[in-house]
Each structure stands twice: as C-alpha cells, then as structure tokens.
Amino acid sequence: MMVVMWALAASVLLGAWYLTTRGEGLVWPALAWMAATLFALAAFRNTAPGSPPIGCVLDWFAFLWAETVIALCLITVVLTGVRSALRAALRTDDAPGT
C-alpha cells in the first residue's frame, strides 16, 4: 500500500511539473484528477488490513507525505494556471483595436 501511495503521489508530481512548465492555464481535467487522487488516498488508506489507527507506520511513511505532496502540487497547478490565464487575458485586453 505504501508503494502505491508513493506511486500516486509521484504521478501527480510529474503531472504538476508538466502542467506548470507548459503554461497553458487551468487544465480542468488534470485538476479533477489531482483532486480525486487527493481524496481517494483517504479511502484507500481505510482499506488497509486490520483497520490501523490514525498515526500508524503506514501514515507516517506513506499516507501523510503522499497527501502533502498531492495537495501542494494541486495548489501549485492552480496558482500557476490562474497566473497564466490572467496574463493571457491582459494580453488580449491590451491588443490594439479592442
């Protein structure tokens, strides 16, 4: 389970890197996928055998870190997307003849 959690966090991190370096603005399907991954990890953690309590080894080494990485990536993608969209809007407003 820890490997899967880290793999999901790594995939979101790679997706966030890809989105922030391209500067395409807000990509809603990617944001939905990242947010779904953020909330799906909690449900995935609750399926652990034996229903481990909050604060167990699984949480400290995988769940909490994966949640943090995904949340920071989601925030970064949103901020970068909004900034890119605002820049594009300002460019079209400053165009002659508008």
C-alpha positions as CSV (number, residue, x, y, z in Angstrom):
1,M,0.0,0.0,0.0
2,M,2.9,2.4,0.7
3,V,4.4,1.8,-2.7
4,V,1.0,2.5,-4.4
5,M,0.6,5.7,-2.3
6,W,4.0,6.9,-3.3
7,A,3.4,6.0,-6.9
8,L,0.2,8.0,-7.0
9,A,2.0,11.0,-5.4
10,A,4.8,10.7,-7.9
11,S,2.4,10.6,-10.8
12,V,0.7,13.7,-9.5
13,L,4.1,15.4,-9.0
14,L,5.1,14.6,-12.6
15,G,1.7,15.8,-13.9
16,A,2.0,19.1,-11.9
17,W,5.5,19.6,-13.3
18,Y,4.3,19.1,-16.8
19,L,1.4,21.5,-16.4
20,T,3.4,24.2,-14.7
21,T,6.1,24.2,-17.3
22,R,3.8,24.4,-20.3
23,G,1.9,27.5,-19.2
24,E,-1.5,26.5,-20.7
25,G,-3.6,28.0,-18.0
26,L,-6.1,25.9,-16.0
27,V,-6.5,22.4,-17.3
28,W,-9.7,21.3,-15.6
29,P,-9.4,17.5,-16.3
30,A,-5.9,17.5,-14.8
31,L,-7.2,19.4,-11.7
32,A,-10.1,17.0,-11.3
33,W,-7.7,14.0,-11.5
34,M,-5.4,15.5,-8.9
35,A,-8.2,16.4,-6.5
36,A,-9.7,12.9,-7.0
37,T,-6.4,11.4,-6.1
38,L,-6.1,13.5,-3.0
39,F,-9.4,12.3,-1.7
40,A,-9.1,8.7,-3.0
41,L,-6.0,8.2,-0.9
42,A,-8.0,8.5,2.3
43,A,-10.4,5.8,1.2
44,F,-7.5,3.7,0.0
45,R,-5.9,4.0,3.4
46,N,-9.1,2.9,5.2
47,T,-9.0,-0.4,3.2
48,A,-5.7,-1.4,4.9
49,P,-5.9,-4.8,6.6
50,G,-6.8,-4.7,10.3
51,S,-8.0,-1.1,10.1
52,P,-4.9,0.5,11.5
53,P,-5.4,3.5,13.8
54,I,-4.5,7.0,12.7
55,G,-0.8,7.6,13.3
56,C,0.4,4.2,12.5
57,V,3.6,3.4,10.4
58,L,1.5,3.5,7.2
59,D,0.5,7.1,7.9
60,W,4.0,8.3,8.9
61,F,5.8,6.8,6.0
62,A,3.3,7.0,3.1
63,F,-0.1,8.4,3.6
64,L,0.6,11.8,5.2
65,W,3.6,12.5,2.9
66,A,1.7,11.5,-0.2
67,E,-1.3,13.7,0.8
68,T,1.0,16.6,1.4
69,V,2.8,16.2,-1.9
70,I,-0.5,15.9,-3.8
71,A,-2.1,18.9,-2.0
72,L,1.0,21.1,-2.7
73,C,1.0,20.0,-6.3
74,L,-2.7,20.9,-6.7
75,I,-2.1,24.3,-5.1
76,T,0.9,25.0,-7.3
77,V,-1.0,24.0,-10.5
78,V,-4.0,26.2,-9.6
79,L,-1.8,29.2,-8.8
80,T,0.3,28.8,-11.9
81,G,-2.8,28.2,-14.1
82,V,-4.6,31.3,-12.7
83,R,-1.5,33.4,-13.3
84,S,-1.1,32.1,-16.8
85,A,-4.8,32.8,-17.5
86,L,-4.6,36.3,-16.1
87,R,-1.5,37.0,-18.3
88,A,-3.4,35.8,-21.4
89,A,-6.4,37.9,-20.5
90,L,-4.2,41.0,-20.1
91,R,-2.6,40.4,-23.4
92,T,-5.9,40.3,-25.2
93,D,-7.1,43.4,-23.4
94,D,-4.0,45.4,-24.5
95,A,-4.3,44.4,-28.1
96,P,-5.0,47.3,-30.5
97,G,-8.5,47.7,-31.8
98,T,-10.3,46.2,-28.9
